[in-house]
């Protein structure tokens, strides 16, 4: 029986990612960036992810999957 490869989508950029690579529903690139921004701004990670979802950088990234 053949198995099919399932992929999920990053909630920031929309890139297809293997489920085992997702962290907080983010691809590795967006996860690393969100952690960096959260540390720099001293805000919670979920708040930063929410702010980033509506920002121009991730709107542009979502158009081309990074």
N, CA, C and O of each residue as an XYZ file, in Angstrom:
264
protein
N       0.839     -1.174      0.000
C       0.000      0.000      0.000
C       0.889      1.243      0.000
O       1.786      1.360      0.835
N       0.656      2.139     -0.895
C       1.452      3.359     -0.989
C       1.021      4.363      0.076
O      -0.160      4.495      0.395
N       2.004      5.055      0.609
C       1.693      6.118      1.579
C       1.818      7.455      0.883
O       2.650      7.642     -0.005
N       0.994      8.361      1.295
C       1.084      9.677      0.680
C       1.720     10.642      1.660
O       1.525     10.537      2.871
N       2.465     11.562      1.137
C       3.129     12.554      1.966
C       2.161     13.703      2.204
O       1.717     14.374      1.273
N       1.851     13.907      3.468
C       0.975     15.011      3.813
C       1.821     16.202      4.205
O       2.872     16.044      4.827
N       1.378     17.380      3.850
C       2.086     18.575      4.263
C       1.084     19.556      4.847
O      -0.083     19.595      4.458
N       1.566     20.333      5.773
C       0.762     21.371      6.396
C       1.262     22.714      5.872
O       2.261     22.777      5.156
N       0.584     23.748      6.223
C       0.963     25.091      5.788
C       1.383     25.937      6.978
O       0.771     25.874      8.044
N       2.418     26.720      6.791
C       2.864     27.675      7.802
C       1.795     28.746      7.942
O       1.278     29.243      6.941
N       1.459     29.107      9.175
C       0.391     30.088      9.356
C       0.839     31.524      9.062
O       0.003     32.425      8.984
N       2.136     31.744      8.901
C       2.594     33.087      8.526
C       2.790     33.230      7.028
O       2.215     34.121      6.403
N       3.598     32.356      6.454
C       3.930     32.544      5.040
C       3.166     31.616      4.106
O       3.148     31.833      2.894
N       2.536     30.585      4.656
C       1.764     29.673      3.832
C       2.582     28.612      3.117
O       2.047     27.862      2.301
N       3.883     28.542      3.417
C       4.733     27.541      2.770
C       4.317     26.133      3.202
O       3.939     25.915      4.354
N       4.388     25.196      2.281
C       4.094     23.797      2.597
C       5.253     23.230      3.411
O       6.418     23.378      3.042
N       4.916     22.575      4.527
C       5.927     22.050      5.441
C       5.489     20.665      5.896
O       4.303     20.424      6.125
N       6.436     19.770      6.023
C       6.129     18.456      6.563
C       5.643     18.616      8.003
O       6.207     19.417      8.748
N       4.620     17.883      8.408
C       4.054     18.043      9.760
C       5.066     17.930     10.890
O       4.942     18.630     11.895
N       6.062     17.066     10.749
C       7.042     16.913     11.823
C       7.992     18.107     11.926
O       8.694     18.244     12.927
N       8.027     18.966     10.919
C       8.881     20.146     10.950
C       8.153     21.377     11.495
O       8.782     22.399     11.770
N       6.836     21.284     11.652
C       6.076     22.432     12.141
C       6.275     22.625     13.637
O       6.250     21.668     14.412
N       6.470     23.864     14.024
C       6.522     24.246     15.429
C       5.595     25.441     15.580
O       5.758     26.457     14.905
N       4.627     25.309     16.468
C       3.633     26.372     16.679
C       2.923     26.740     15.373
O       2.556     27.896     15.162
N       2.735     25.754     14.506
C       2.115     25.944     13.187
C       2.915     26.890     12.298
O       2.355     27.567     11.435
N       4.226     26.933     12.514
C       5.116     27.776     11.723
C       6.185     26.912     11.067
O       6.621     25.911     11.635
N       6.600     27.303      9.875
C       7.725     26.628      9.239
C       8.997     26.996     10.014
O       8.986     27.960     10.780
N      10.074     26.261      9.833
C      11.299     26.561     10.584
C      11.808     27.994     10.406
O      12.309     28.584     11.364
N      11.692     28.558      9.220
C      12.169     29.922      8.971
C      11.327     30.932      9.745
O      11.876     31.805     10.417
N      10.017     30.826      9.660
C       9.135     31.768     10.359
C       9.218     31.582     11.871
O       9.141     32.557     12.617
N       9.373     30.347     12.328
C       9.505     30.087     13.757
C      10.746     30.769     14.311
O      10.686     31.423     15.353
N      11.857     30.621     13.626
C      13.112     31.241     14.070
C      12.979     32.764     14.080
O      13.409     33.424     15.026
N      12.391     33.308     13.038
C      12.225     34.763     12.961
C      11.299     35.271     14.063
O      11.592     36.290     14.688
N      10.199     34.586     14.308
C       9.257     35.005     15.351
C       9.918     34.954     16.728
O       9.700     35.844     17.550
N      10.719     33.927     16.985
C      11.439     33.857     18.256
C      12.403     35.025     18.402
O      12.496     35.623     19.474
N      13.113     35.352     17.343
C      14.060     36.473     17.363
C      13.345     37.789     17.656
O      13.787     38.564     18.505
N      12.245     38.040     16.955
C      11.498     39.280     17.155
C      10.919     39.342     18.565
O      10.930     40.401     19.191
N      10.417     38.222     19.066
C       9.852     38.192     20.416
C      10.917     38.510     21.460
O      10.654     39.250     22.409
N      12.110     37.961     21.295
C      13.191     38.249     22.242
C      13.628     39.702     22.169
O      13.887     40.328     23.198
N      13.712     40.241     20.964
C      14.139     41.625     20.794
C      13.122     42.623     21.331
O      13.494     43.679     21.844
N      11.847     42.294     21.216
C      10.796     43.226     21.605
C      10.289     42.994     23.025
O       9.529     43.805     23.555
N      10.710     41.884     23.642
C      10.262     41.540     24.996
C       8.746     41.372     25.062
O       8.113     41.727     26.056
N       8.171     40.826     23.989
C       6.737     40.531     23.933
C       6.568     39.023     23.847
O       7.514     38.308     23.517
N       5.387     38.543     24.139
C       5.102     37.116     24.044
C       5.132     36.636     22.606
O       4.812     37.381     21.680
N       5.519     35.387     22.431
C       5.657     34.825     21.087
C       4.340     34.819     20.332
O       4.311     35.162     19.150
N       3.248     34.437     20.984
C       1.953     34.409     20.294
C       1.517     35.810     19.869
O       0.920     35.976     18.805
N       1.805     36.807     20.682
C       1.468     38.188     20.306
C       2.273     38.611     19.080
O       1.743     39.234     18.160
N       3.554     38.265     19.081
C       4.408     38.603     17.942
C       3.930     37.914     16.671
O       3.880     38.531     15.607
N       3.581     36.642     16.782
C       3.097     35.912     15.603
C       1.842     36.583     15.056
O       1.693     36.718     13.842
N       0.943     37.001     15.935
C      -0.255     37.704     15.499
C       0.064     39.003     14.788
O      -0.544     39.328     13.768
N       1.021     39.748     15.329
C       1.420     41.003     14.692
C       2.101     40.751     13.347
O       1.882     41.482     12.381
N       2.920     39.716     13.300
C       3.626     39.408     12.054
C       2.674     38.939     10.960
O       2.898     39.217      9.782
N       1.619     38.231     11.341
C       0.664     37.726     10.344
C       0.063     38.865      9.528
O      -0.271     38.679      8.358
N      -0.072     40.006     10.117
C      -0.687     41.138      9.426
C       0.335     42.128      8.879
O      -0.038     43.163      8.327
N       1.619     41.816      9.030
C       2.666     42.722      8.572
C       2.998     42.550      7.108
O       2.717     41.504      6.524
N       3.597     43.572      6.503
C       3.907     43.530      5.070
C       4.964     42.507      4.685
O       4.940     42.004      3.562
N       5.898     42.181      5.586
C       6.940     41.214      5.254
C       6.340     39.849      4.993
O       6.708     39.191      4.020
N       5.419     39.408      5.843
C       4.862     38.076      5.672
C       3.759     38.047      4.635
O       3.475     36.988      4.076
N       3.140     39.159      4.365
C       2.186     39.180      3.252
C       2.935     38.969      1.947
O       2.452     38.274      1.053
N       4.126     39.574      1.838
C       4.939     39.396      0.634
C       5.493     37.977      0.577
O       5.506     37.361     -0.489
N       5.952     37.452      1.716
C       6.514     36.087      1.737
C       5.461     35.052      1.393
O       5.769     34.044      0.756
N       4.231     35.283      1.801
C       3.186     34.306      1.535
C       2.856     34.203      0.052
O       2.297     33.203     -0.398
N       3.202     35.236     -0.701
C       2.952     35.206     -2.142
C       3.943     34.310     -2.878
O       3.633     33.767     -3.938
N       5.143     34.159     -2.303
C       6.131     33.330     -2.997
C       6.691     32.186     -2.157
O       7.628     31.510     -2.583
N       6.123     31.958     -0.953
C       6.588     30.845     -0.117
C       8.031     30.989      0.307
O       8.755     29.995      0.357
N       8.467     32.181      0.611
C       9.813     32.604      1.019
C      10.523     32.969     -0.224
O      11.688     33.364     -0.177
